[in-house]
Amino acid sequence: MKDRTIYTLHSNICKALANPIRIEIIDVLNDKELTFGEIQEITGVMKSNLSQHLSLMVSSGILMQHKEGLNVFFKLSGPKIGIACRLMREVLIENMKRQSDLINQFMK
């Protein structure tokens, strides 16, 4: 039987990404490092809720954090995280276009 550890790990990353706020955070951090406060200001997510999301994303390896004085900075752990999310968004848009084309065909 094949070792399925890689699939389990892959699934765990996907579960960590399975939240619209977390996907927005990835989009916001795509090419920059921001403080907790900056992320909160951009997303409008309440502090306690944002803290939980960021903590989960750090523990799952999606984000990295470091502290400077009173500020905690967050960034993507690597550029492939942003690329993967953009690719999934492209798949979503392509699916929506196909569905729209199908609906338009039936409406004629």
KESETI-701081 format. One record per residue: residue in one letter; residue number from 1; chain; x, y, z of N, C-alpha, C in turn. Coordinates in nm, 4 decimals. Example, Ala and Ser with C-alpha at 12.3 -4.5 7.8 and 13.67 -1.06 7.14 Angstrom:
@type=A | seq=1 | mol=A | n_x=1.3190 | n_y=-0.5690 | n_z=0.7800 | ca_x=1.2300 | ca_y=-0.4500 | ca_z=0.7800 | c_x=1.3200 | c_y=-0.3300 | c_z=0.7800
@type=S | seq=2 | mol=A | n_x=1.2850 | n_y=-0.2250 | n_z=0.7080 | ca_x=1.3670 | ca_y=-0.1060 | ca_z=0.7140 | c_x=1.2900 | c_y=0.0030 | c_z=0.7870
//
This chain:
@type=M | seq=1 | mol=A | n_x=0.0842 | n_y=-0.1187 | n_z=0.0000 | ca_x=0.0000 | ca_y=0.0000 | ca_z=0.0000 | c_x=0.0888 | c_y=0.1252 | c_z=0.0000
@type=K | seq=2 | mol=A | n_x=0.0463 | n_y=0.2243 | n_z=-0.0707 | ca_x=0.1192 | ca_y=0.3488 | ca_z=-0.0858 | c_x=0.1089 | c_y=0.4345 | c_z=0.0421
@type=D | seq=3 | mol=A | n_x=0.2201 | n_y=0.4974 | n_z=0.0786 | ca_x=0.2191 | ca_y=0.5890 | ca_z=0.1928 | c_x=0.1425 | c_y=0.7153 | c_z=0.1536
@type=R | seq=4 | mol=A | n_x=0.0429 | n_y=0.7505 | n_z=0.2286 | ca_x=-0.0440 | ca_y=0.8635 | ca_z=0.1954 | c_x=-0.0171 | c_y=0.9864 | c_z=0.2809
@type=T | seq=5 | mol=A | n_x=0.0971 | n_y=0.9899 | n_z=0.3455 | ca_x=0.1314 | ca_y=1.1019 | ca_z=0.4328 | c_x=0.1276 | c_y=1.2337 | c_z=0.3571
@type=I | seq=6 | mol=A | n_x=0.1810 | n_y=1.2365 | n_z=0.2362 | ca_x=0.1843 | ca_y=1.3611 | ca_z=0.1588 | c_x=0.0432 | c_y=1.4114 | c_z=0.1312
@type=Y | seq=7 | mol=A | n_x=-0.0512 | n_y=1.3191 | n_z=0.1101 | ca_x=-0.1897 | ca_y=1.3592 | ca_z=0.0850 | c_x=-0.2537 | c_y=1.4175 | c_z=0.2108
@type=T | seq=8 | mol=A | n_x=-0.2203 | n_y=1.3599 | n_z=0.3234 | ca_x=-0.2715 | ca_y=1.4130 | ca_z=0.4499 | c_x=-0.2175 | c_y=1.5534 | c_z=0.4751
@type=L | seq=9 | mol=A | n_x=-0.0888 | n_y=1.5715 | n_z=0.4534 | ca_x=-0.0281 | ca_y=1.7037 | ca_z=0.4722 | c_x=-0.0861 | c_y=1.8052 | c_z=0.3739
@type=H | seq=10 | mol=A | n_x=-0.1050 | n_y=1.7635 | n_z=0.2508 | ca_x=-0.1648 | ca_y=1.8497 | ca_z=0.1487 | c_x=-0.3061 | c_y=1.8890 | c_z=0.1910
@type=S | seq=11 | mol=A | n_x=-0.3814 | n_y=1.7925 | n_z=0.2392 | ca_x=-0.5177 | ca_y=1.8176 | ca_z=0.2863 | c_x=-0.5199 | c_y=1.9179 | c_z=0.4015
@type=N | seq=12 | mol=A | n_x=-0.4231 | n_y=1.9076 | n_z=0.4908 | ca_x=-0.4176 | ca_y=2.0004 | ca_z=0.6041 | c_x=-0.3939 | c_y=2.1433 | c_z=0.5578
@type=I | seq=13 | mol=A | n_x=-0.3084 | n_y=2.1614 | n_z=0.4571 | ca_x=-0.2859 | ca_y=2.2957 | ca_z=0.4017 | c_x=-0.4150 | c_y=2.3472 | c_z=0.3374
@type=C | seq=14 | mol=A | n_x=-0.4813 | n_y=2.2597 | n_z=0.2620 | ca_x=-0.6063 | ca_y=2.3004 | ca_z=0.1976 | c_x=-0.7125 | c_y=2.3389 | c_z=0.3012
@type=K | seq=15 | mol=A | n_x=-0.7193 | n_y=2.2655 | n_z=0.4110 | ca_x=-0.8135 | ca_y=2.2987 | ca_z=0.5180 | c_x=-0.7815 | c_y=2.4352 | c_z=0.5773
@type=A | seq=16 | mol=A | n_x=-0.6534 | n_y=2.4637 | n_z=0.5931 | ca_x=-0.6132 | ca_y=2.5937 | ca_z=0.6473 | c_x=-0.6489 | c_y=2.7065 | c_z=0.5514
@type=L | seq=17 | mol=A | n_x=-0.6545 | n_y=2.6769 | n_z=0.4230 | ca_x=-0.6890 | ca_y=2.7784 | ca_z=0.3238 | c_x=-0.8397 | c_y=2.7896 | c_z=0.3017
@type=A | seq=18 | mol=A | n_x=-0.9162 | n_y=2.6979 | n_z=0.3573 | ca_x=-1.0595 | ca_y=2.6892 | ca_z=0.3294 | c_x=-1.1409 | c_y=2.7897 | c_z=0.4098
@type=N | seq=19 | mol=A | n_x=-1.1024 | n_y=2.9153 | n_z=0.4002 | ca_x=-1.1749 | ca_y=3.0210 | ca_z=0.4696 | c_x=-1.1541 | c_y=3.1508 | c_z=0.3925
@type=P | seq=20 | mol=A | n_x=-1.2612 | n_y=3.2228 | n_z=0.3603 | ca_x=-1.2462 | ca_y=3.3439 | ca_z=0.2795 | c_x=-1.1579 | c_y=3.4509 | c_z=0.3437
@type=I | seq=21 | mol=A | n_x=-1.1594 | n_y=3.4605 | n_z=0.4755 | ca_x=-1.0740 | ca_y=3.5602 | ca_z=0.5423 | c_x=-0.9279 | c_y=3.5231 | c_z=0.5237
@type=R | seq=22 | mol=A | n_x=-0.8947 | n_y=3.3959 | n_z=0.5351 | ca_x=-0.7554 | ca_y=3.3524 | ca_z=0.5183 | c_x=-0.7075 | c_y=3.3725 | c_z=0.3747
@type=I | seq=23 | mol=A | n_x=-0.7956 | n_y=3.3486 | n_z=0.2792 | ca_x=-0.7596 | ca_y=3.3724 | ca_z=0.1397 | c_x=-0.7373 | c_y=3.5215 | c_z=0.1161
@type=E | seq=24 | mol=A | n_x=-0.8200 | n_y=3.6037 | n_z=0.1777 | ca_x=-0.8010 | ca_y=3.7494 | ca_z=0.1672 | c_x=-0.6675 | c_y=3.7910 | c_z=0.2283
@type=I | seq=25 | mol=A | n_x=-0.6330 | n_y=3.7341 | n_z=0.3420 | ca_x=-0.5046 | ca_y=3.7640 | ca_z=0.4066 | c_x=-0.3895 | c_y=3.7285 | c_z=0.3137
@type=I | seq=26 | mol=A | n_x=-0.3974 | n_y=3.6146 | n_z=0.2483 | ca_x=-0.2930 | ca_y=3.5745 | ca_z=0.1538 | c_x=-0.2835 | c_y=3.6763 | c_z=0.0405
@type=D | seq=27 | mol=A | n_x=-0.3980 | n_y=3.7189 | n_z=-0.0092 | ca_x=-0.4004 | ca_y=3.8180 | ca_z=-0.1169 | c_x=-0.3376 | c_y=3.9496 | c_z=-0.0712
@type=V | seq=28 | mol=A | n_x=-0.3695 | n_y=3.9909 | n_z=0.0504 | ca_x=-0.3156 | ca_y=4.1155 | ca_z=0.1061 | c_x=-0.1640 | c_y=4.1069 | c_z=0.1253
@type=L | seq=29 | mol=A | n_x=-0.1166 | n_y=3.9901 | n_z=0.1684 | ca_x=0.0262 | ca_y=3.9722 | ca_z=0.1965 | c_x=0.1050 | c_y=3.9227 | c_z=0.0750
@type=N | seq=30 | mol=A | n_x=0.0410 | n_y=3.9180 | n_z=-0.0404 | ca_x=0.1005 | ca_y=3.8560 | ca_z=-0.1579 | c_x=0.2452 | c_y=3.8960 | c_z=-0.1834
@type=D | seq=31 | mol=A | n_x=0.2769 | n_y=4.0226 | n_z=-0.1779 | ca_x=0.4129 | ca_y=4.0643 | ca_z=-0.2101 | c_x=0.4708 | c_y=4.1604 | c_z=-0.1075
@type=K | seq=32 | mol=A | n_x=0.4169 | n_y=4.1519 | n_z=0.0140 | ca_x=0.4684 | ca_y=4.2415 | ca_z=0.1170 | c_x=0.4509 | c_y=4.1823 | c_z=0.2558
@type=E | seq=33 | mol=A | n_x=0.5177 | n_y=4.2460 | n_z=0.3489 | ca_x=0.5097 | ca_y=4.2096 | ca_z=0.4901 | c_x=0.4318 | c_y=4.3208 | c_z=0.5590
@type=L | seq=34 | mol=A | n_x=0.3361 | n_y=4.2823 | n_z=0.6425 | ca_x=0.2533 | ca_y=4.3805 | ca_z=0.7122 | c_x=0.2429 | c_y=4.3465 | c_z=0.8599
@type=T | seq=35 | mol=A | n_x=0.2144 | n_y=4.4488 | n_z=0.9392 | ca_x=0.1912 | ca_y=4.4277 | ca_z=1.0818 | c_x=0.0492 | c_y=4.3757 | c_z=1.1031
@type=F | seq=36 | mol=A | n_x=0.0264 | n_y=4.3242 | n_z=1.2202 | ca_x=-0.1071 | ca_y=4.2788 | ca_z=1.2586 | c_x=-0.2067 | c_y=4.3918 | c_z=1.2380
@type=G | seq=37 | mol=A | n_x=-0.1723 | n_y=4.5104 | n_z=1.2865 | ca_x=-0.2626 | ca_y=4.6258 | ca_z=1.2760 | c_x=-0.2930 | c_y=4.6635 | c_z=1.1320
@type=E | seq=38 | mol=A | n_x=-0.1934 | n_y=4.6564 | n_z=1.0464 | ca_x=-0.2146 | ca_y=4.6882 | ca_z=0.9048 | c_x=-0.3071 | c_y=4.5865 | c_z=0.8397
@type=I | seq=39 | mol=A | n_x=-0.2875 | n_y=4.4595 | n_z=0.8730 | ca_x=-0.3747 | ca_y=4.3547 | ca_z=0.8180 | c_x=-0.5168 | c_y=4.3765 | c_z=0.8669
@type=Q | seq=40 | mol=A | n_x=-0.5305 | n_y=4.4105 | n_z=0.9938 | ca_x=-0.6636 | ca_y=4.4329 | ca_z=1.0491 | c_x=-0.7311 | c_y=4.5520 | c_z=0.9827
@type=E | seq=41 | mol=A | n_x=-0.6561 | n_y=4.6580 | n_z=0.9623 | ca_x=-0.7120 | ca_y=4.7776 | ca_z=0.8991 | c_x=-0.7583 | c_y=4.7477 | c_z=0.7561
@type=I | seq=42 | mol=A | n_x=-0.6794 | n_y=4.6723 | n_z=0.6820 | ca_x=-0.7133 | ca_y=4.6404 | ca_z=0.5429 | c_x=-0.8330 | c_y=4.5459 | c_z=0.5346
@type=T | seq=43 | mol=A | n_x=-0.8351 | n_y=4.4443 | n_z=0.6201 | ca_x=-0.9399 | ca_y=4.3418 | ca_z=0.6114 | c_x=-1.0661 | c_y=4.3791 | c_z=0.6896
@type=G | seq=44 | mol=A | n_x=-1.0511 | n_y=4.4587 | n_z=0.7942 | ca_x=-1.1655 | ca_y=4.4933 | ca_z=0.8770 | c_x=-1.2098 | c_y=4.3820 | c_z=0.9704
@type=V | seq=45 | mol=A | n_x=-1.1274 | n_y=4.2803 | n_z=0.9853 | ca_x=-1.1602 | ca_y=4.1663 | ca_z=1.0718 | c_x=-1.1309 | c_y=4.2047 | c_z=1.2175
@type=M | seq=46 | mol=A | n_x=-1.2197 | n_y=4.1641 | n_z=1.3079 | ca_x=-1.2005 | ca_y=4.1946 | ca_z=1.4505 | c_x=-1.0705 | c_y=4.1339 | c_z=1.5006
@type=K | seq=47 | mol=A | n_x=-1.0071 | n_y=4.2007 | n_z=1.5976 | ca_x=-0.8755 | ca_y=4.1593 | ca_z=1.6464 | c_x=-0.8711 | c_y=4.0137 | c_z=1.6901
@type=S | seq=48 | mol=A | n_x=-0.9666 | n_y=3.9727 | n_z=1.7716 | ca_x=-0.9627 | ca_y=3.8352 | ca_z=1.8237 | c_x=-0.9787 | c_y=3.7336 | c_z=1.7111
@type=N | seq=49 | mol=A | n_x=-1.0653 | n_y=3.7622 | n_z=1.6166 | ca_x=-1.0863 | ca_y=3.6717 | ca_z=1.5039 | c_x=-0.9630 | c_y=3.6684 | c_z=1.4143
@type=L | seq=50 | mol=A | n_x=-0.9060 | n_y=3.7846 | n_z=1.3863 | ca_x=-0.7863 | ca_y=3.7921 | ca_z=1.3026 | c_x=-0.6704 | c_y=3.7177 | c_z=1.3675
@type=S | seq=51 | mol=A | n_x=-0.6564 | n_y=3.7333 | n_z=1.4963 | ca_x=-0.5497 | ca_y=3.6656 | ca_z=1.5701 | c_x=-0.5598 | c_y=3.5143 | c_z=1.5538
@type=Q | seq=52 | mol=A | n_x=-0.6805 | n_y=3.4605 | n_z=1.5614 | ca_x=-0.7004 | ca_y=3.3167 | ca_z=1.5445 | c_x=-0.6621 | c_y=3.2717 | c_z=1.4038
@type=H | seq=53 | mol=A | n_x=-0.7048 | n_y=3.3488 | n_z=1.3031 | ca_x=-0.6728 | ca_y=3.3142 | ca_z=1.1643 | c_x=-0.5218 | c_y=3.3171 | c_z=1.1414
@type=L | seq=54 | mol=A | n_x=-0.4572 | n_y=3.4230 | n_z=1.1864 | ca_x=-0.3131 | ca_y=3.4358 | ca_z=1.1655 | c_x=-0.2370 | c_y=3.3257 | c_z=1.2378
@type=S | seq=55 | mol=A | n_x=-0.2789 | n_y=3.2942 | n_z=1.3580 | ca_x=-0.2141 | ca_y=3.1886 | ca_z=1.4355 | c_x=-0.2231 | c_y=3.0545 | c_z=1.3634
@type=L | seq=56 | mol=A | n_x=-0.3408 | n_y=3.0216 | n_z=1.3119 | ca_x=-0.3585 | ca_y=2.8964 | ca_z=1.2392 | c_x=-0.2722 | c_y=2.8946 | c_z=1.1134
@type=M | seq=57 | mol=A | n_x=-0.2640 | n_y=3.0082 | n_z=1.0446 | ca_x=-0.1862 | ca_y=3.0156 | ca_z=0.9213 | c_x=-0.0363 | c_y=3.0035 | c_z=0.9484
@type=V | seq=58 | mol=A | n_x=0.0088 | n_y=3.0569 | n_z=1.0609 | ca_x=0.1497 | ca_y=3.0433 | ca_z=1.0991 | c_x=0.1782 | c_y=2.8981 | c_z=1.1358
@type=S | seq=59 | mol=A | n_x=0.0906 | n_y=2.8384 | n_z=1.2164 | ca_x=0.1151 | ca_y=2.7010 | ca_z=1.2610 | c_x=0.1086 | c_y=2.6001 | c_z=1.1460
@type=S | seq=60 | mol=A | n_x=0.0336 | n_y=2.6333 | n_z=1.0406 | ca_x=0.0257 | ca_y=2.5413 | ca_z=0.9269 | c_x=0.1327 | c_y=2.5696 | c_z=0.8214
@type=G | seq=61 | mol=A | n_x=0.2169 | n_y=2.6692 | n_z=0.8463 | ca_x=0.3285 | ca_y=2.6972 | ca_z=0.7559 | c_x=0.2964 | c_y=2.7879 | c_z=0.6389
@type=I | seq=62 | mol=A | n_x=0.1782 | n_y=2.8471 | n_z=0.6388 | ca_x=0.1382 | ca_y=2.9365 | ca_z=0.5306 | c_x=0.2024 | c_y=3.0739 | c_z=0.5473
@type=L | seq=63 | mol=A | n_x=0.2094 | n_y=3.1191 | n_z=0.6731 | ca_x=0.2674 | ca_y=3.2492 | ca_z=0.7044 | c_x=0.3879 | c_y=3.2336 | c_z=0.7957
@type=M | seq=64 | mol=A | n_x=0.4725 | n_y=3.3356 | n_z=0.7919 | ca_x=0.5821 | ca_y=3.3479 | ca_z=0.8878 | c_x=0.5595 | c_y=3.4793 | c_z=0.9629
@type=Q | seq=65 | mol=A | n_x=0.6056 | n_y=3.4838 | n_z=1.0853 | ca_x=0.5910 | ca_y=3.6062 | ca_z=1.1647 | c_x=0.7204 | c_y=3.6372 | c_z=1.2363
@type=H | seq=66 | mol=A | n_x=0.7389 | n_y=3.7647 | n_z=1.2642 | ca_x=0.8489 | ca_y=3.8065 | ca_z=1.3508 | c_x=0.8078 | c_y=3.9349 | c_z=1.4209
@type=K | seq=67 | mol=A | n_x=0.8703 | n_y=3.9574 | n_z=1.5336 | ca_x=0.8349 | ca_y=4.0707 | ca_z=1.6178 | c_x=0.9462 | c_y=4.1740 | c_z=1.6151
@type=E | seq=68 | mol=A | n_x=0.9066 | n_y=4.2995 | n_z=1.6020 | ca_x=0.9988 | ca_y=4.4131 | ca_z=1.6124 | c_x=0.9356 | c_y=4.5113 | c_z=1.7103
@type=G | seq=69 | mol=A | n_x=0.9941 | n_y=4.5221 | n_z=1.8275 | ca_x=0.9348 | ca_y=4.6088 | ca_z=1.9295 | c_x=0.7971 | c_y=4.5585 | c_z=1.9666
@type=L | seq=70 | mol=A | n_x=0.6986 | n_y=4.6460 | n_z=1.9545 | ca_x=0.5613 | ca_y=4.6085 | ca_z=1.9877 | c_x=0.4858 | c_y=4.5509 | c_z=1.8681
@type=N | seq=71 | mol=A | n_x=0.5439 | n_y=4.5569 | n_z=1.7499 | ca_x=0.4758 | ca_y=4.5121 | ca_z=1.6285 | c_x=0.5105 | c_y=4.3687 | c_z=1.5923
@type=V | seq=72 | mol=A | n_x=0.4085 | n_y=4.2948 | n_z=1.5488 | ca_x=0.4278 | ca_y=4.1613 | ca_z=1.4946 | c_x=0.4020 | c_y=4.1716 | c_z=1.3443
@type=F | seq=73 | mol=A | n_x=0.5005 | n_y=4.1310 | n_z=1.2656 | ca_x=0.4920 | ca_y=4.1363 | ca_z=1.1205 | c_x=0.4613 | c_y=3.9975 | c_z=1.0658
@type=F | seq=74 | mol=A | n_x=0.3828 | n_y=3.9952 | n_z=0.9585 | ca_x=0.3463 | ca_y=3.8701 | ca_z=0.8931 | c_x=0.3791 | c_y=3.8787 | c_z=0.7454
@type=K | seq=75 | mol=A | n_x=0.4207 | n_y=3.7646 | n_z=0.6889 | ca_x=0.4439 | ca_y=3.7542 | ca_z=0.5455 | c_x=0.4180 | c_y=3.6108 | c_z=0.5035
@type=L | seq=76 | mol=A | n_x=0.3970 | n_y=3.5922 | n_z=0.3734 | ca_x=0.3789 | ca_y=3.4572 | ca_z=0.3220 | c_x=0.5078 | c_y=3.3792 | c_z=0.3418
@type=S | seq=77 | mol=A | n_x=0.4967 | n_y=3.2518 | n_z=0.3691 | ca_x=0.6158 | ca_y=3.1693 | ca_z=0.3905 | c_x=0.6934 | c_y=3.1481 | c_z=0.2608
@type=G | seq=78 | mol=A | n_x=0.6289 | n_y=3.1735 | n_z=0.1485 | ca_x=0.6956 | ca_y=3.1633 | ca_z=0.0188 | c_x=0.6023 | c_y=3.2111 | c_z=-0.0904
@type=P | seq=79 | mol=A | n_x=0.6559 | n_y=3.2485 | n_z=-0.2048 | ca_x=0.5726 | ca_y=3.3021 | ca_z=-0.3130 | c_x=0.4753 | c_y=3.2007 | c_z=-0.3717
@type=K | seq=80 | mol=A | n_x=0.5029 | n_y=3.0730 | n_z=-0.3562 | ca_x=0.4150 | ca_y=2.9709 | ca_z=-0.4143 | c_x=0.2768 | c_y=2.9694 | c_z=-0.3491
@type=I | seq=81 | mol=A | n_x=0.2680 | n_y=3.0165 | n_z=-0.2251 | ca_x=0.1370 | ca_y=3.0250 | ca_z=-0.1583 | c_x=0.0457 | c_y=3.1186 | c_z=-0.2373
@type=G | seq=82 | mol=A | n_x=0.0947 | n_y=3.2379 | n_z=-0.2689 | ca_x=0.0169 | ca_y=3.3335 | ca_z=-0.3465 | c_x=-0.0137 | c_y=3.2829 | c_z=-0.4858
@type=I | seq=83 | mol=A | n_x=0.0839 | n_y=3.2173 | n_z=-0.5483 | ca_x=0.0652 | ca_y=3.1624 | ca_z=-0.6822 | c_x=-0.0449 | c_y=3.0564 | c_z=-0.6810
@type=A | seq=84 | mol=A | n_x=-0.0416 | n_y=2.9694 | n_z=-0.5814 | ca_x=-0.1425 | ca_y=2.8633 | ca_z=-0.5709 | c_x=-0.2828 | c_y=2.9222 | c_z=-0.5562
@type=C | seq=85 | mol=A | n_x=-0.2959 | n_y=3.0253 | n_z=-0.4747 | ca_x=-0.4277 | ca_y=3.0883 | ca_z=-0.4558 | c_x=-0.4738 | c_y=3.1577 | c_z=-0.5836
@type=R | seq=86 | mol=A | n_x=-0.3825 | n_y=3.2220 | n_z=-0.6549 | ca_x=-0.4193 | ca_y=3.2867 | ca_z=-0.7812 | c_x=-0.4619 | c_y=3.1816 | c_z=-0.8847
@type=L | seq=87 | mol=A | n_x=-0.3911 | n_y=3.0696 | n_z=-0.8880 | ca_x=-0.4294 | ca_y=2.9626 | ca_z=-0.9811 | c_x=-0.5692 | c_y=2.9089 | c_z=-0.9501
@type=M | seq=88 | mol=A | n_x=-0.5981 | n_y=2.8903 | n_z=-0.8227 | ca_x=-0.7307 | ca_y=2.8411 | ca_z=-0.7843 | c_x=-0.8380 | c_y=2.9432 | c_z=-0.8213
@type=R | seq=89 | mol=A | n_x=-0.8082 | n_y=3.0717 | n_z=-0.8070 | ca_x=-0.9030 | ca_y=3.1758 | ca_z=-0.8456 | c_x=-0.9264 | c_y=3.1715 | c_z=-0.9965
@type=E | seq=90 | mol=A | n_x=-0.8200 | n_y=3.1469 | n_z=-1.0735 | ca_x=-0.8348 | ca_y=3.1353 | ca_z=-1.2189 | c_x=-0.9234 | c_y=3.0162 | c_z=-1.2550
@type=V | seq=91 | mol=A | n_x=-0.9069 | n_y=2.9050 | n_z=-1.1842 | ca_x=-0.9927 | ca_y=2.7882 | ca_z=-1.2067 | c_x=-1.1374 | c_y=2.8259 | c_z=-1.1774
@type=L | seq=92 | mol=A | n_x=-1.1600 | n_y=2.8955 | n_z=-1.0681 | ca_x=-1.2949 | ca_y=2.9395 | ca_z=-1.0312 | c_x=-1.3552 | c_y=3.0270 | c_z=-1.1405
@type=I | seq=93 | mol=A | n_x=-1.2797 | n_y=3.1239 | n_z=-1.1888 | ca_x=-1.3290 | ca_y=3.2153 | ca_z=-1.2927 | c_x=-1.3591 | c_y=3.1399 | c_z=-1.4218
@type=E | seq=94 | mol=A | n_x=-1.2709 | n_y=3.0465 | n_z=-1.4593 | ca_x=-1.2954 | ca_y=2.9657 | ca_z=-1.5788 | c_x=-1.4233 | c_y=2.8836 | c_z=-1.5642
@type=N | seq=95 | mol=A | n_x=-1.4450 | n_y=2.8253 | n_z=-1.4467 | ca_x=-1.5675 | ca_y=2.7481 | ca_z=-1.4223 | c_x=-1.6904 | c_y=2.8379 | c_z=-1.4313
@type=M | seq=96 | mol=A | n_x=-1.6810 | n_y=2.9577 | n_z=-1.3757 | ca_x=-1.7930 | ca_y=3.0520 | ca_z=-1.3805 | c_x=-1.8234 | c_y=3.0925 | c_z=-1.5247
@type=K | seq=97 | mol=A | n_x=-1.7208 | n_y=3.1129 | n_z=-1.6057 | ca_x=-1.7409 | ca_y=3.1476 | ca_z=-1.7468 | c_x=-1.8094 | c_y=3.0337 | c_z=-1.8206
@type=R | seq=98 | mol=A | n_x=-1.7672 | n_y=2.9100 | n_z=-1.7945 | ca_x=-1.8301 | ca_y=2.7938 | ca_z=-1.8594 | c_x=-1.9773 | c_y=2.7844 | c_z=-1.8210
@type=Q | seq=99 | mol=A | n_x=-2.0052 | n_y=2.8051 | n_z=-1.6938 | ca_x=-2.1437 | ca_y=2.8003 | ca_z=-1.6473 | c_x=-2.2261 | c_y=2.9117 | c_z=-1.7105
@type=S | seq=100 | mol=A | n_x=-2.1661 | n_y=3.0293 | n_z=-1.7203 | ca_x=-2.2346 | ca_y=3.1424 | ca_z=-1.7818 | c_x=-2.2626 | c_y=3.1149 | c_z=-1.9290
@type=D | seq=101 | mol=A | n_x=-2.1645 | n_y=3.0574 | n_z=-1.9988 | ca_x=-2.1834 | ca_y=3.0226 | ca_z=-2.1395 | c_x=-2.2955 | c_y=2.9210 | c_z=-2.1549
@type=L | seq=102 | mol=A | n_x=-2.2987 | n_y=2.8238 | n_z=-2.0651 | ca_x=-2.4033 | ca_y=2.7219 | ca_z=-2.0701 | c_x=-2.5405 | c_y=2.7841 | c_z=-2.0460
@type=I | seq=103 | mol=A | n_x=-2.5492 | n_y=2.8731 | n_z=-1.9501 | ca_x=-2.6774 | ca_y=2.9405 | ca_z=-1.9220 | c_x=-2.7194 | c_y=3.0237 | c_z=-2.0418
@type=N | seq=104 | mol=A | n_x=-2.6235 | n_y=3.0943 | n_z=-2.1014 | ca_x=-2.6554 | ca_y=3.1768 | ca_z=-2.2191 | c_x=-2.7061 | c_y=3.0919 | c_z=-2.3350
@type=Q | seq=105 | mol=A | n_x=-2.6519 | n_y=2.9711 | n_z=-2.3516 | ca_x=-2.6967 | ca_y=2.8829 | ca_z=-2.4583 | c_x=-2.8432 | c_y=2.8412 | c_z=-2.4374
@type=F | seq=106 | mol=A | n_x=-2.8797 | n_y=2.8168 | n_z=-2.3125 | ca_x=-3.0162 | ca_y=2.7755 | ca_z=-2.2829 | c_x=-3.1151 | c_y=2.8922 | c_z=-2.2907
@type=M | seq=107 | mol=A | n_x=-3.0645 | n_y=3.0133 | n_z=-2.2762 | ca_x=-3.1515 | ca_y=3.1313 | ca_z=-2.2776 | c_x=-3.1836 | c_y=3.1773 | c_z=-2.4210
@type=K | seq=108 | mol=A | n_x=-3.1129 | n_y=3.1219 | n_z=-2.5198 | ca_x=-3.1362 | ca_y=3.1629 | ca_z=-2.6597 | c_x=-3.2607 | c_y=3.0997 | c_z=-2.7149
//
